[in-house]
Amino acid sequence: MSKKAVLFDLDDTLLWDERSVQEAFDATCEAGAARTGLNAKELEAAVREAARELYASYETFPFTKMIGINPFEGLWANFLAGEQEEFRKLQQLAPLYRRESWTRGLKALGVDNSELGAELAEQFPAERRKRPYVYEETFSLLEQLKGKYKLLLLTNGSPDLQQEKLDGVPELAPYFDHIVISGAFGEGKPAASIFKHALERLGVGPEEGIMVGDKLTTDILGANTIGMTSVWINRHGAVRTDEIIPTHEIKHLEELLPLLA
């Protein structure tokens, strides 16, 4: 059956979030290294580890895992939106989480300086917000699909943070007929419910849609679960097992066009 709708993941599918986060870490850790004499890359590794451990220790962790909000998004998210009570808890936790992650990262390398930790905790979100990167082929592809297919953006994350990412690239959202954010829906990819909800918004069945995303465990698994064609964009040559098998694998977004034709 010919396809009527294309569903896209956002982070690291259309937006180059990985680059944005990495450059924010680079800038912040270089600032920390300049103040302390530490190695910037070692500081980054220590902060990332501290952030992961702290994030997993909070009572909100099962919720963030279910919605699909990772520890490093927590380092710059404010969690101001979302109806669930867990978002209010995250809103309260966020400032402490940021400070503690950076302070513990410094301390792990022998620098006990909570004031510097607090400064770096504020610098990182500012650095991240300055870097709304988009893949070079994103707009070219969307331009070729607009008007020919129904388009929907299906993204995991906190409602206000995902909206902020979209606001950072204001040309992006108008291409889509609908935008579904897991934190607003109440469940995240790979749950079948959010995929079914997305298709209902478009008025198409699973066999009429195609899901494009970079994560096997969320985008591809979820699409496969409901019988929708799945396209894994694997830009970096990652090696997969046979646990989750995409219908198609591509390295560049424009490789999607012949698949649709």
Stockholm file with secondary structure:
# STOCKHOLM 1.0

chainA/1-261         MSKKAVLFDLDDTLLWDERSVQEAFDATCEAGAARTGLNAKELEAAVREAARELYASYETFPFTKMIGINPFEGLWANFLAGEQEEFRKLQQLAPLYRRESWTRGLKALGVDNSELGAELAEQFPAERRKRPYVYEETFSLLEQLKGKYKLLLLTNGSPDLQQEKLDGVPELAPYFDHIVISGAFGEGKPAASIFKHALERLGVGPEEGIMVGDKLTTDILGANTIGMTSVWINRHGAVRTDEIIPTHEIKHLEELLPLLA
#=GR chainA/1-261 SS CCCCEEEECCBTTTBCHHHHHHHHHHHHHHHHHHHHCCCHHHHHHHHHHHHHHHHHHSTTHHHHHHHTCCTTTTTTCCCCCCSSHHHHHHHHHHHHHHHHHHHHHHHHTTCCCHHHHHHHHHHHHHHHHTCCCBCTTHHHHHHHHBTTBEEEEEECSCHHHHHHHHHHSTTSGGGCSEEEEHHHHTCCTTCHHHHHHHHHHHTCCGGGEEEEESCIIIIIHHHHHTTCEEEEECTTCCCCCSSSCCSEEESSGGGHHHHHC
#=GC SS_cons         CCCCEEEECCBTTTBCHHHHHHHHHHHHHHHHHHHHCCCHHHHHHHHHHHHHHHHHHSTTHHHHHHHTCCTTTTTTCCCCCCSSHHHHHHHHHHHHHHHHHHHHHHHHTTCCCHHHHHHHHHHHHHHHHTCCCBCTTHHHHHHHHBTTBEEEEEECSCHHHHHHHHHHSTTSGGGCSEEEEHHHHTCCTTCHHHHHHHHHHHTCCGGGEEEEESCIIIIIHHHHHTTCEEEEECTTCCCCCSSSCCSEEESSGGGHHHHHC
//
